[in-house]
Amino acid sequence: TDVYIRGALGEILALTVMPIFLLAIYRLFFQQRKDAYFLYLLSLSLMALSHNITFIFVVILSIIFFFIQLPHLKSTIIIHILLAAFLAFLLTSFYTLPMIEQLLDQKFVVAYYQDHNTTPAHALNLYHYFSNETIFGYSGVDIEKDKAMVLNIGYFLSIIPLFYLTLKKEKKSIFLTSLFIIGYTTLVLPIKYIPWQFLSFLSFMQFPWRLFTISSLCLSIVSAYTLTNLKLKHMTYKVIACILLAEGIYHIAPVMQREFVMKESQSWKDIQSGALCDPYYSADYMRIELAGGEYLPYYHVNFKDYPYAVRNQNNMITEASLRQNYLDLEILFPADNGIENILPITYYKGYQVYDKDHKKVETYATSSGFVAFTGNFQKEYHCLYEDTPLKTTCLYLSFFTLIFILYLYKKQEA
């Protein structure tokens, strides 16, 4: 569903890293291997750079496993856990801290999910847990059944881990039992019978079925371990493998058969609006360029109808001309300008306007999220985007952290 229907690249990358993260947790928290903190550091860093929401999930999982094992953890292991987390923070600071800086500077569309708590609208009906046919559909508790995409972890991962309960006590462990409990908890939580309207603090995940990322990870380990210890006949394992392979082909087949082409009758307006790939999605920007547009200013205009021109403080189009020279936007006025001017550029912290003598002029954001500046009575101005001091500092911080990590790794190998 994430790959072929949602095209959720960030989550797909995160899914590939999560097994590495879980391996690191097992080696560091449960086997208490000091060398595993490099793997933990690496997985945390990769998660942070893959998908923000899934990263929050693994941080929560880390905290849960930490407290589960806290009575048994050696002080040296606790130090290594904290060191790995701190180094991961420094290593990814080139991305995370400038992102937080931008989020604190103004409100973005991504805040919509926090303000409106969309989780109840995307909770699951009971039938979602049993649907098995690949549908190129949508998410929503009220979406018709024949238009709802598959949002479950499959019959295999839902059922097989239950046999873990039949294993003898000596075959079980704190780690596997924890995975079992976490897996089934996150499997049940997305259902609509949970009062999601009162769980607004979880609205950061946008869709409650994102918790299946955790349940599929945890229950896959429990499934593999359980099947191994059930001591079935060799032929039974082959049959199970064949069934799983057949089910995989069953799900992929519709993807191979799907026709997704632009026809001669397709208008540019249809392509521009995003209706070609998602007719349920309405957008006031170029969706084919920005997808969900989550990092647009919260209060923005309809970009599709917005002319590429300079406006004055009365929102009237001026006679100024614009010329883009790579990163330099040149603004030319027919006469000296000393008033507020609004540029057709989406504002982010770092934009700065200069006069022709390269002196800074007052630059700021408008209420609708555009770059604006107050002229100093000249005809020519230049608008540039410059890294903020924090962004520049973090870039060096991450670079030297990487050097330090490589040094530690080399020292340990020696």
N, C-alpha and C positions, 0 to 999 in steps of 0.2 A: 504493500500500500504506500509506504513512504517513497519507494523508488519509482514505481510505475504510475501511480495515481497522483500522489501529492507532489512528487519531484522535490522532496525536502532534503536538499543537499547537506545542509548543516546537521540534520538529525541522522542522515545516512552515515556521515563521517563519524559522528558520535557513537553510533551503533558498532562501528568497527573497532573503536577504542575501548569500549566498555568491558570486553573480556580481559583486556590487558590490565585495566583498572582492578577488576575482581581478582585476578591472579596476584597483583601487587598487594591487595588487601590480605589475601590468604597467606602469602609468604611473610609479610611484614607483621601483621596483627596476630596471626594464629601460629605460624611456624617461628615467628620472632627472629627472622633472618635479617641481620643488619644491612646486608648488601641489597636487600629488596627495596630500600628507600629510593634508589635510583629509578626503579621501575614505577614506583608510586609517584615520584616526582614527574616522570615522563608522562604517565597516564593523566595526571591532573592537568598538566600543561596542555596536552593535546585536546583534552575535553574542553578546557577554557577557550581554546582557539577553534573548536568545532561548532559548538551550539550552546548558547548561554543557559537555556532552560535545563538541558540535560546535565550541564555542568553543576547547576544547583542541586539536581538529583543526586549526583555522585558525592557532592559535599555532604549532603544529608546522610547518605549511606555511610560515608566515612565516620561521621559523628556517631551513628547508631552502632557500628562495629567497634568503634573506639570504646564506648561505654560498656558494650557487651564484654569486651576483653579486658577492660581496665583493671579488674582485680588480679589478673594473671600477667599483666604486662610488666616487663622489667623496666627500670627507670631509663636505661640506655635506649631501649626501643621507643619509649615515649619521646625521648629527645630526638631520635631519628625521624619519627613521624612528624613532629613539629618542624624539624629542619627541612624535611622534604616539602611540606606544605608552604613554608616560608620561601624556599628557593623557587617553587613553582609560581608563587605570587610575583616574585621579582622577575623571573624569566618571562612571564607573560604581561608584565606591566606596560610594555610598549603598546599593547592593545587595550588592556582592561582599564587602566587609569585614564587615558584620553577618552575612552568611551564614556566612563563615569563623568568626566569633566563636561562632555557635550550634553549628557543627560541632565546634569545639574544646571546647565546654562539656560536651557529652555525646555518646554514641554513638547514631546514628540507623539506621533500617532500611537506608538507602542503603549503609551500610558492609557489608551482607550480601554484595554483589557483590564487594567487595574481599576479604572474608574467605574466600569460597567459590569464587571464580574460576568464574563461570558461562559464560565464553566457550566452553569445549569443548562444552558441552551445546547451544550455539546455533550451532555451526559448520555449514557447508553440505555437503550431499551433492552429488555431481556433477550429479544431475538438477535440482537447484535452479537451475543456470545456464541450463537449457533450458526450464524450465516457463514457460508463457505464458498460462495460463488464470487469470483472476481468481478466487481462492478466499478466502472469508471464514474463514480458518483461523488457524493459530498457528505459532510459531517453535520449532524444536527439531530436533536432528539425528535424533531417533528418532520424530518425528511422522510418521504415515502420509502417504503421498504425496497422497492425496485430501483431506487436512486441513491441508496445509502451504501457507501464504500465499506469494505470489510474492515472492521475494527475489533479484532480479537487476536489471541495468540495461537489459535488453532486447537483442534481437538487433542492432539498429541501432548502438547505442553500443558494443557488444562487438566488432563486425566492421569497420565503416567506418574507424575510426582506423588499422587495420592498413595501409590504403592510403597512409598518411602516409610509410611506408617507401619507397614507390615514387617519391616526389617527388624532384626534382633537389636537389642539395646547397644551391644558392643559394636554394631555396624554403623551406629549413628554418631554424630559429632555436633558440637555447638555451632560450628560453621555451617554445616548442611541444614541443621534444624532452623537456624536463623534465616538461611536462604528460603527454606520452605515457608516459614511464617511471613517473611517480607513478600515473597512471590505471590502467595495467595491473597494477602491483604491488598496489595496493589492491583491484583486481578479483579477483586470484588468492588473496590472503591469507585471506579468510574460509573457504576450503574446509577440510574436516575433516582433510585429510592434513597440514596444518600442525600442529606439536605445541603446540597452544594450552594444554595443561596445564602447560607449562613457561614460558608467557608471562604469568605472573600479574601482572606490572607493567602489562599492558595490560587488566587486568580492569575498569578504570574505565569502559570503553566498554560493558560488560555483554554486548553481542551483537557478534560480529566483523563481521556483515554491515552494521553501521553505517558501515564503511569505504566502502561503496558511495556514500555521500554525497560522498566525495572523488572516487572514480572517475567518477561520473556528471558531476560538475562539470568535471573535467579533460578527460575524453574527449569531452564535448559540444563544447568549444572546438576540439579537434583534429579532430573530425568535420566541423564547419562549415568550418574552414580547408582541410581536405583536399578536400572536395567542391568548394569554390570553385576550387581550383587544379588539379583534374583536367580542367577545361575540357571538360565533357560537353556534349552537345547540350541546347539550351534545353528541349526536350520531355522529356528524361531527368530534368531537375530537377523538372519538373511531376509526372512519374510518381512520383518519390521522395517528393515532398510529399504526394501523394494516398495513397501506401502508408502513410506515417507517420500521416496523418489517420485513415485506415481502422483502423489498429492502435489508435490512441487511442480511437476509438469502440468498438472491440471490447472494450477493457478497461473502459470506463465503463459499457457496456450492462448487465452484471450488477448494477451498483450501482443503476441505475434500476429494475431489475426486482425487486430484493430487497424482501421483505416484512419489516418490522421493527416490529411492532405489539404492544401489550400486549393479550392476550386476556382474556376474562372469567374464564377458569380460572386466570389468572396470580395467584399468591399474593404477598402483601407480602414474605414470607420470601424468595421467589425474587428479587424486585427488590432487596431489602435485601442479599442475599449477593453480588449482582453476577453471578449465574448467567445472567441474561437476556442480558447482553452478552458474557460469557466463562465458559462452564461449566467450563473447565479451571482457573480461578483460584479458589483458596480463600482467604478472608481472615477475620481475626478482628476486623474493624472494618467500618465502613459504606463499602464500596467505591464505591458510587455517589456518595459525597461526596469521597473521598480518592484514587480511582484506585489507583495502586500503593502509596500510603501510605509513600513512601520517606523522609519526614521525620517519621515517628512515632519515638518512642524505641525503640531496638533491643530492649530487654527490656520489652515492654508486655503488659498483660493482654488477655484477650478482651473487647474493648469492647462486643460485642453483648450479653454477659451481665452487664456491670458496672453495678450500680445507681447512680443519680444521688443519692448520699448522702455524708455525711462519715463517715470511719472514724477509729478511734483507732490507737495504735501497735501494738495487737494485731490490727489489721485487722478489728475488729468495727464494725458500723454503729452510729453514735451517734444521739441524738435531736435533733441540731442541724438547724435548718431553713435552706434556701437560697432566696435571692430575687435574681434577676438584674435589674439596672437598667442596661441598656445595657452599658457596660464594667465596671461595678461589681458584683461578686458579694458580696452581704451574707450573712454567716454568723452565725446567732443560736443560742446555746446556752441550755439551760434553767437552767444554773448557771454560776458563774465557772469558766473553763477555763484550766488551766495545763499541759496535757500536749501531746504531739505529735498533730496532726490531719492527716489526709490528705484533700485535696479532690478531687472528681471532675473535675479539669482537667489536661490534658496539659501537662507542664512545658516551658517554654522560658525561656532566660535573659531576665529582665526582669519576671517575675512577682514581685509584692511584696504581702504582707499587712500591713494596718494595724489598730490597735485603734480604738475609737470616738473616741479623742482624736487620731486621725491620727498616731500614733506607730508607727514601723516595728517589726514583730516578726520574729523569725528565720524566714526563708523559704528553702526549699531543695527539691531534687528527691529523690524516693524512688528506690529501686532499680528500680522498675517504671515510672518516668517520670511520676509524678504530682506536683502541687504539694503541698508539706507545710509546716506551720508549727508552732511551739511557742507556745502561748498564754501570755499574761502576766496570767492570772487576771482576765479580764473576760468578759462574756457576748456582746459584739458585736464582730465583726471584718469587715474589707472586703478583698477580694482584687482587685487591679488589675494590668493589664499596662502597664508603663512602658518607653519607649524607653531602651536602655542609653546611657551617655555616648558610646560609640563610634558608635552609630547616629545620634545627634543631630549629632555632629561631622561625620560623613561626609555627612549631608544638606546641611549648609552648605558642605562642601568641594566637593561635586558642583555645587551651585548656583553658587558663585563660579568654578568651573572652566568652567562653561557660559558665563558672562559673559565670561571671559577668552578663550575660544575664539571667541566671536562678535566680540570686539574684534579679535583677530588676523585673522579672516576679512575683516572690514570694512576693516582696514588694508591687507590684501593686494589687495582689490578696488580700493581707491583708488589 
